Amino acid sequence: MINCFRRYVETYLSHNVCMTHSPPLIIGAGPVGMAAASFLSRYDIIPRIVDKRAEPSKFSKALAINPRTLELFEASGITDKLLALGRKIHGATIHRNGRIVAEVDFEELEHRFPFMLALSQSATERVLREDLAERGIEIERQIELVESPNLAEGKAELVHVETQANESVTAPWILATDGAHSVARKSVHVPFPGDTYDRAWILDDIPLATDFAPDRAHIKLQDDGFLFLMPVYTGEEKPGEPTVWRVIGNYPEPLAQLTESNPIGESQWNSSFHIAHRLVESMNVGKVYFAGDAAHLHSPVGARGMNLGIEDVWVFAELAKRDELSLYHQQRWPVDNAIVQRIRTITGFVKAESFIKRTLRNLLAPRMLHWKSVRETMLKTVSGLDHPVPLLNTKPEEPPAEEGRRSRRRERNQ
Ligand SMILES: Cc1cc2nc3c(=O)[nH]c(=O)nc-3n(C[C@H](O)[C@H](O)[C@H](O)COP(=O)(O)OP(=O)(O)OC[C@H]3O[C@@H](n4cnc5c(N)ncnc54)[C@H](O)[C@@H]3O)c2cc1C
């Protein structure tokens, strides 16, 4: 309550106009919600951002930042901070029966960031938190959105987790970045169609002794499934420490399948998860807009989850700046839909759970990856460069004059 009152007074004083509404509200301070707050603040749109957790997540989850995301963060100075922490992944190597059957290299992309940046999601989130702190944006923790019948009208019901105090907020718009199990999505009853695989995938982050090159991702096509390996970097590695690798497979025990690599330490994180491919039927319902996992889910094949969500909110911020949020669904849904569908197809090909599919995959994949067009499709999908972002690469705007800034604030707050 005290925080709420303080923010109201600060916002009132800084805007120097009569407030009739609270600021815009972002639900969820995962990577996508934080990126949204950062992008918006560059345009003087200062949102309130809340998260139900007391602490940020420590899990490594998304391991790679793609060239498109590096482009989008460049103007905010975040890219330089990420580059200083992460390591470059130059390509992917496909193995079968103990030998290399195909390789793809990001240099073929001819982009100014011709690599994937390996950095654990917890480190990426740390950079985003520091960026928000520098911008004077505080993440309000232990504040949970609960089912809110009037959310589409901008009316959110928040509960302060520790005290169980309720707070009703009316915001000009709400950005729902509250993840896969989004309460915002349920509150406005927007359908989230798609499918979920029955068979769990298992992941382990574990130090390995291996001859696999640490500047590449590795895919092993096995007789009865697949294994994916990539180094996990946090920017806090000490010299001489063994490299931690992410091992993912569609087996009960992927580590048991590692014939050429040996675990040399404790597993740092293991988890099993069910892959889903889903997309909201509409990217907004009234004043509630969806981004990140709240809007779409797909397999980690393609490394797009977090990256695609960051692109959603980059576009969202550009539209908010132009007062054109009504175009958000039209701009994002077709892009997100194409990507979710393509990743579903690629994942089906890689996991190949029937004998016939596996035989086809093992025969075709190495040959197909020698075709330039197939390599290009794969590289562009992973790098996020498989479609243009319409508002990107337009001439950067001059910073608005003080009077222009005030009048925009006045308009927003009316
Ligand atoms: C094993 C694994 C591997 C992955 N690998 C990759 C990869 O290589 N590349 C990639 O791009 N992506 C990858 N992903 C996906 C990536 O982790 C997600 O796409 C990303 O975390 C989505 O970010 P988000 O901000 O949308 O949601 P989340 O990270 O889920 O953040 C949502 C936030 O909202 C908060 N919240 C939830 N409900 C409420 C509520 N009711 N009220 C208030 N706050 C709430 C949560 O506490 C959380 O902080 C992987 C995921 C997993 C699990």
The ligand as an ORCA input file, in Angstrom:
! r2SCAN-3c Opt
* xyz 0 1
  C      14.417    -26.398    -20.257
  C      14.133    -25.176    -21.021
  C      15.016    -24.797    -22.040
  C      14.761    -23.652    -22.761
  N      15.638    -23.297    -23.746
  C      15.427    -22.160    -24.438
  C      16.376    -21.691    -25.406
  O      17.405    -22.315    -25.648
  N      16.113    -20.510    -26.049
  C      14.983    -19.789    -25.777
  O      14.807    -18.696    -26.363
  N      14.072    -20.200    -24.858
  C      14.272    -21.358    -24.191
  N      13.386    -21.772    -23.227
  C      12.154    -21.024    -23.028
  C      12.351    -19.842    -22.121
  O      12.844    -20.239    -20.859
  C      10.999    -19.156    -21.970
  O      10.497    -18.954    -23.269
  C      11.130    -17.833    -21.236
  O      11.403    -18.011    -19.866
  C       9.806    -17.071    -21.356
  O       9.924    -15.862    -20.687
  P       8.631    -15.126    -20.136
  O       9.148    -13.881    -19.510
  O       7.598    -15.057    -21.191
  O       8.026    -16.112    -19.038
  P       8.677    -16.659    -17.621
  O      10.137    -16.736    -17.797
  O       7.906    -17.847    -17.343
  O       8.347    -15.466    -16.657
  C       7.036    -15.234    -16.174
  C       7.128    -14.425    -14.892
  O       5.803    -14.097    -14.493
  C       5.661    -14.332    -13.120
  N       4.247    -14.644    -12.875
  C       3.583    -15.751    -13.277
  N       2.296    -15.679    -12.912
  C       2.144    -14.508    -12.255
  C       1.031    -13.867    -11.626
  N      -0.178    -14.436    -11.615
  N       1.218    -12.680    -11.045
  C       2.450    -12.090    -11.043
  N       3.538    -12.650    -11.620
  C       3.380    -13.838    -12.231
  C       6.598    -15.477    -12.805
  O       6.980    -15.484    -11.443
  C       7.763    -15.195    -13.746
  O       8.755    -14.402    -13.128
  C      13.608    -22.897    -22.477
  C      12.742    -23.276    -21.442
  C      12.992    -24.392    -20.712
  C      12.076    -24.800    -19.599
*
